[in-house]
Amino acid sequence: MAAKFKPLLEKEIGELRALSETGAASRAPVTLDQQSVGRLSRMDAMQAQAMAQATERRRHLRIQQVEAALKRIAEGEYGYCLSCGEEIEERRLQTDAAAPLCIGCSRGES
């Protein structure tokens, strides 16, 4: 099963890292130059910056999840729930290839 999902995870992590690099400028500090930007434009720029930073935090979290899944593949532990040790259903992994828990444990049912 790991052989099926490893290329998908590698592709996803590559895309996430590329997006992170291309979005760096939108997360940069907003210049507070009264001459070039009006107050409302500056507020819009600051809001856009905050949204870009939040997106980057979520992207970084996802990169960590995918890296953890790739590590589990390398260790031969991929596809097994980290909580109960049971095999994670393939349908769940098709939805999220980096899922570390079976559906029951993710819902807190075990």
Beta strands, then each sheet from edge to edge (+ up, - down):
end
